[in-house]
Amino acid sequence: MSENENARHTLKGTYYQSMDVKGRMTFPAKLREIIGERFIVTRGSDGCLFVYSKEDFELRAEKIRNLPMSQARNFQRVFMANASEVEADKQGRILIPPALRTLAGLDKEIVVTGVSDRCEIWDKQKWEDFNNSVDLGALMDALEGLDF
């Protein structure tokens, strides 16, 4: 893949969305262009949900299957058991399953972010709290020497 193709397939951006009482939300069109109209939503880290294209999810599932059970069993349970395939309707809306909405504390105001190879779905307040907690100095120190 050329550098331009890599850049085109990098998920990026922050999108503020609303969720209705049934758990439907519009998934940003710019992100759907990259991951497709059918994709996988699963439990993420730091209180968010991870969103992967079906292909990227299957690659990760294969890596997980190849890990020794002693190392991977809890991750398998969390990552795979909570995974759900969703499909955007004609309005670009997806339905977040109730169990995943509960895990991520999603209500009305949510944020969808593109994070390189995946998207994340956050409760708006959790997203703001996370951003306020990041120490940019420590982050820059961690990047030192990585040719960033």
N, C-alpha and C positions, 0 to 999 in steps of 0.2 A: 504494500500500500504506500502510495507517495505521501509526502508531507502534507500536501493540500487535502488528500483524502482523509488522513488522520485528523486534521483540523476540522474537517466537515463532520466527522463522526464523534467528535468530542462533545459530550453533554455539558452544557454550561448555562448559567443564568439563574436568576431568582424570580419566581412568579408568585404573586399573591392571589389566592383563589378563595372561593367560598364553597362550603359543603352544605348540601341540603339535609333535611331531617332523615331522609332515607339513606344517607351516606354516599350520595352522588356528588361528584365534582368534575369540573372541566379540567382535563389534563392538557397542559400547554401544547399547542400545535407544533411549535418549533422543536419540542422534545419528541413528540410523536413521529415527526418526520424522520428522526434518527432511529428510535427504538421500535417503531411500528405501531399498528393499531391494536395488536394483541401483545401483552407483555406480562411479566410476573411481578407481583408485589409480595414482599415478605418482611418479616421482622428485621429491623436494622439495629444499629447501635445508638447510644446516647438518646434514646427515646423517640427515634424516627422510624420510618419505614423505608426499605430499600426497594428500588424499582429497576429491573433488568429487562433487556430484550430477551425473548425466548432463547435465542442462540447463546447470549452471554450467560444466562442462567444455567443452561445445560453444560456449558464449559465448566462453570463453578461446581455444579453437581458432580461432574466426572472427577474433578480434583478431590472433592470431598470423599467420593467413593474409594479413591485410591489411598487415602490416609489410613493408618492403622486405627482400628476401632477404639483402642485406648485413648488415642489423641482426639478423635473426631466425633465420638458418639454424642456428646452434649451439643456440639455445634450442629451436627446433623439434625438433632431433635429441634433445635431452635430455628435453624435456617430452613430446613426442608418441610417440617410439619406445619409451619406457618405460611408457607408459600401458596399463593393463589393466582391463577391465571385470570386476567381481566381483559376486557375488550371495550374499546371506545365505541359509543353509539354514534349516530349521524351528527349529533351536536358536539361530539368530542368528549362526552362525559364518560366517566368510569364509575363503577360501584366498588367502594372499599368495603370488604367484608366486615361485619360487626366485630369479630374477634380482633382484627387488625386495627380497627378504629379505637377499640378499647386499649390495646397494647400501647398505641402511640398517643393516647389522650386526645384524639382528633374530635373537634366539635364543629364550629361554624367557620372560623377563620383559620386558614391553613396556608402553608408555604410549600411550593415545589421548587427544588433546586436541582440544577444539573451539576454533577460532581464527577467529571471526567468520564468514567466508564459506567456510571449508574446515575439514577435520579434518587432524590430523597424527598419524602413527604413529611412535613413537620407541622405540629400545632404552632400557630404564629407566636404565641408567648414563649414556648420552649425554644423556638428558633432565635428570638430576640435575646433570651437569657443566655443561650449558647454563645451568640456573637459577642455579647457583653462580657462573657467570661474568658474570652480568648486573649492571651497575653501576646500582643504582636511582637514585642521584643524577643520573647522566648521562641516564638515561631520563626523569626528571622535568624536567631542563633542556631536553631535546629537545621535550617537550610544552608547554613554556611558550609562551604566546602563541597556542596552538591552540584556545583556548576549551574545554579538556578538563576 
